[in-house]
Amino acid sequence: MKFVRFIMKNSALANVPKHIEHFSKFSPSPLSMKQFLDFGSTNACEKTSFVFLRQELPVRLSNIMKEINLLPDRLRTTPSVQMVQSWYVQSLMELLEFLEKSPEDHGVLAEFVETLVNIRNRHNDVVPTMAQGVIEYKEAFGQDPLTNQNIQYFMDRFYMSRISIRMLINQHTLVFDGATNPLHPNTIGSIDPHCHVTEVVKDAFESAKMLCDQYYLSSPDLLLQELNINHRNQPISIVYVPSHLYHMLFELFKNAMRATIENHNEGANLPPIEVMVAIGGEDLSIKMSDRGGGVPFRKTENLFSYMYSTAPTPQLSQEHRTPLAGFGYGLPISRLYAKYFQGDLQLYSMEGYGTDAVIHLKALSTDSVERLPVYNKTALRNYTVSQGADDWCVPSKEPLDLAVFRLAK
């Protein structure tokens, strides 16, 4: 019997490239926040969600798996990237088993929920494992601008795809597992229809403050304001995923606290971190301002690079490391969380003074639509582009010696 299962498994593995080729021909179907709510409302139909996901999840997996194969060979063949690739293959194979199963069978629906939970758990360490792969590549082969550009393009799309896949899995498993969250009884899956933004700001601040106090034995205070022009004197709330917003704010607070403390003498009064939350007709914006000394303008974009970190490089097995630093992926992934529902995260820094970080989100659930990568010819061109000559003058690091141009007397 074991031999039969072995043969069947190897046969399924052999067909994986064909399935990836097939499903990657379809574009992912982006959902709006409103559609997520409708999927998870009291009238939600588990069978409808099952039929949608058994097609949509393989499409999203296959689209990004095609792009993994376009990575530079020396990166794709690192042990860490190979491990991530094997997780994606296994998850795809498990999902394909449901293509021919009947949604009328309650046993099938229960098995599907269990499979989704297993897939989510399997992919828990995708971010640090892929980060480790990049470190392995950098240590072995160094860096060059073209490869850095390809890796940046891929990582943004890969992690955005991962966010979207986890969103779909979380919604289905949380809504249809038959239980409600006693701490958040009003949430629909992972979405809060009335997400009080300032409450999430306070939660993220307290968590970052606790880490900061443990490591530096002090922390700056929070000065929080909100402006609701739609409903004066009422707290601002939107339809959003609190865990996504918390992730962004926690990362920004960590950076702001670290910069503030390291830029001020020990024992000195620390300037507070100021946060303004404002909502208008289209946008909800959160501005976080610190007095942490800022960063030079030329380095601002580096802060969103997966190939750059201001902190020492950690290892996956490293147990004791600075809690306010890591792989340097906090900011780029936080920006992806903001962009996922058509928002953004931007930094404005004044070297010698401090930094303003601004999160922009859509105020309306109908405008909050998933931003998803799709594998096509345009994506392919981004991996095959060659490094051309710059069409702007590149200033030399050394000042020009004008003496060589002096006329002989």
N, C-alpha and C positions, 0 to 999 in steps of 0.2 A: 504493500500500500504506500509506504514511504517512497519507494522507487517511482510509482505512478505520479505521486505529487511532485517529485523532483522533475520528472519529464514534463509535466504540465507547466510547472513554474518556468523552466527553461524555454519552453515553447512561447509562453506569454512574454518573457523577456526579449525573445528574438523579434517579436512583433511590435515592441515599443516604438522603434523609429517610425514605423508605418503609422501608428496612432498619433505620434507627435506631428508628423507631416500632415495628417488628415485634419486634426483639430486646430493646428496653427493657421490653417487657411481661413478660419472663422475669426472675425473680430470680436473681442469681448463686448458684453452688453452692459454699459454703465448704468447704475441705478441712482436715483436721487434720494435724498434723505426722506422725502415724503413717500417714495415707493418702499423704502425699507420699513417705514412705519406701517404702511398698508399691509405689507407682507407679515408683519408681526402683530397686527391689531387683533381685537377679539374675534374678528371674522377670518382670521388667518387660516389658511388651508395647508396642512402639512404635505399633502400629496402634490399640490401645486409647487410648493417650495422644493420638494424632492425632485420633481421632473425638471425644474429649472436648473437646480444645482448639479445634477448628474451630467448635464450638458455643459453648463457654464464653467464649472471648476476645471474640467479637462481642457477647455479652451484657454482659460487664463494660465494654467500650468504649462500647456504646450507652447503658447506664445513666448513665454519667458525662457522655456527650455531651449527653444531655437536660438535665442540670443546667448545663452550660456555657451553654446557650441561656437559662437563667433569670437569668444574671448581669445587673447593671445595664448598659443599652445602652452607656453611656459607657466602661465597663470592657471589655465584650465586643468593642467595635469598635477598641480600641487595636491598633496593628500587632503587638505581641508576642502578645497573646491570639489574634488572627486567625491568626498563624503556627502556634501550638500547635493550634488547631482544625483547620487544614489538615493537620497531621501525623496527627491522629486520624482524619480522613476518609480519608486515603490508606491508613493501616494497616488500617482497616475494609474498604476496597475490596479490598485484597490478600488478606485473610483469607477474604472471601466467595467468592473464586475457587475455594476448596478444598471448598466445601459439597457439590458434586456429584462430586468426584473419588474414585476408588476407593482405599481404604487397602491393597488388595492389591498395588498398583503401587509397587515400591521407588523408582522415579523420582519419584513423587509425594511419598513420605515424605522423600526427600532434598531436594526442592524446598521442602517445608514448613519443614524445619529452616533452610534458607537464607533463606526469607521471614521467619521469626521473628527471625533474627539481624539482618536488615535493619531490621525494625521496632524492635528494641531499640536499635540504633545511631541510628536516626532520632529516638528519644525521649530520647536521652542528655541533651540540654540543656533538657528540659521545665521543670525546677525553676527555673533562673535566668531562662529566657525568660518564664515566668509571673510570676516576681518582678519582672522588668523591666516587665511590663504593669501591675502594681500601682503601681510607681513612676511610670510615665507617667500613670496615672489620678490619683494623689495630687498630682503636680506641676501637672496641668491643672485639677483640680476640688476639691482639698482633701479633707477628711475630714468625715464625720458619723457619729454613733453607729449609725444603722440600717444604712448601707452597710457600715461596719466589721463589724457583726454578720453580715451576709450573706456578706461576703468570707471571714470567719473560718470560718463554717459550710461554705462551698463548698470552701475550700482544704484543710481537714482531710479532707473526703471525696474531693476530687480527688487529693491526694497519696497517700491510703490506697489508692485505686483503682490508682494508678500502681505502688505497691509490690507490690500483689497481681498485677498483670499481668506485671511483671518477674519475679516469683517463678515464675509458671507458665512463662514463656518460658525462664528460666534452667534450671529443672528439666528441661524437655524437651530443650533444646539441649545441655546438659552431659551428660545421661545417654545421649542417642542420637546423639551426633556421632562415636562410635566410639573416643574417646580418653579416657584417665584423666589426672587432674592429678597429675604426679609429686611436687609439693610436698605435696599432701593426698590420698594414694592411698585413704584410708578414707572420704572424703566421698561422699555420694550426691547428685549434683548439687551444689547449694550448701549442703546440710545435712550437718552433722557429727553422727553418732549418738553420739559421745562428745566433745562440745565441752568442753574443759577451760577453765573460766571464768577462772581466775586467769591462764592463759597469754594469753588475749585481753586481760585487764586490763593485763598487762605490755606487750603489743604496742602497745596504744592509748596507754599512758603514754609509752613511748619515742618514738613518732611525735610526740605533742604536745610532749614535752620538746625534741626536735630543733628544731621550729619556734620554740619559746619561746627557746631558746638563741640561735638565729639573730637573732631580733628584739630580745630584751631583754638578751642576753649573760649570762643566768643563768636558773635555774629551780628550783622547789621539788622536794624529794625525795618519794618514794612510800613510805608505810608501809602494807603490805598484810597483811591477816589473813583467814583463812577458817574457817568453823565448819560442819562436816558432822555433823549429829546422827544421820543415818541410818547412816553408816559412819565412825566416829571415826578420825581420823588418815589418812583417804584424801582425795585431791584431789576437789573437786566437779566433776562433769561432768553435762551434760544434752544432750538432743537439741535442737539449735538451729542457726540460720544464723549462723556466726561473723561474717560481714560485717555483718549487722544489729547484732549486739552490739558489734562494733568501732566502728561508726558512732556509736552512742549514747555509748560510753565516751570516744571521741576528742573528741566535742563537749563532754562534761562536763569532761574534763581541760583542754581549751583554755580554757574559761570559768574554771575554778578557778585555773589558772596565771596567766592575765591578771589576775584579781582579786587574787590573792595578791601578785603583784609590784607592781601599781599601788597597793596599800594599805600597802606597807611601804617604808621609806626605802632608797635605793640603798646597797648595801654591807651592809645589815642582814642578820642571819641569817633566812632565809625559813622559816616554819613548814612542815612537810611536809603533803602531801595524804594524808589517811588513807582507806583503802578497806577495808570489811568485806564479805566475801562469805559468805552464810549460806543454807542449804537446809533445808527442813522436809518435811513430808508433802505439801504442796500447792504451796508457793511457793519460788522461788529469789529472793533479794533481794540487791542490791548497793548499799551505802551509801557515797557519796563525800563526805567532809567537808573543807572548806577554811577557812582563816582570812583570807578575802579581804575582810572588812568587811561582807559581806551587802548586801541591798537592802531598802528600806522595804517593809513588808507590803503597802501599797496598790499597789505596782508589780510584785508577784510574778506576777500573772496576765498583765501586759503582756509578760513574758518569753516567753510562748507565743503572742503575737499576731503575725500576719503583717504588721500595719500598724505595728509598733513595733520599733526597733532602737536599742541604746545606742551603736552604732558609726556612723561616717560612711557615708552611702549610697554603695555602689560602683556602677560602671557595668560592663556586660558587656565593654566594650572596655578597661577599666582593667587594665593589666598589673601595676602596682606598688601593691599595697594591703596593709594590715595582715593578715598571715597568720592572726591569731587573731580576725578579725572578718569580717563579710560582709553579706549581705542581712538577717541577723537571723532566718534560717529554721532555723538549726541545732537549737535547742531544740524548736520545734514539730514538726519532722520527726522528731527523735529520739524524741519522745513517741509519734508515730504508729508508728514501728518497734516500740516496746514494746507498744503497744495492738494491733498487727496480729495477734499470737498471744495475745490476751486478757490482756496484762500492762498496765503503766502506768509512767509516769515522773513523779515528784513532787518539788517543791522546798520545802524548809523553811528559811527564811532568818531570821537574827537580825542586824538592822542594827547595825553597830558591831563585830560579831564575825566572822561568816562564814555559810556556807551548807552545808546537807546536801542532797544530791541522791540520791534513792532510785529505783532501777530494780527493778520487780517483774515477774518472769516466772513462767510455769507450770513446775513441776518435772516434770510428767508429759506425755509426748507426746500422750496421748489428750485431755488438757485444752487443749492448744495448738491452737485452731481459728481459722481466719482470721476476722477481723472486717471485713466488707465493706459498703460503702454500697449501698443499693438505692433506685432512683427510684420513688417512690409518692406518694400524696396527703399523707402526713406530711411527706415531704421538700419537696413543693411548698409546703406551708403555711409552712415556715421561710423561704422566699424572698418570700412575699407578706405576711408579718406587718408591721404598721405600728407606728410608735413611739408607744406609749401613755404616759399619765401615770404616773409612779412612784407605787406605793402605799406607799412609805415616805418619811418626811421626808428631804429632801436638805439637809445642812448647808450654810449659806452660807460662802463663803470668807472673808468679813469677820465679825468678832465682832459680836454683837448689841449695839446701843447702848441700854442699859437706861434711859438718862437720859430718853428720850422717854416712859417710862411713869411718871415721878415725878408724884405728886399735887401739885397746886398748893396752896400754903399759904394 
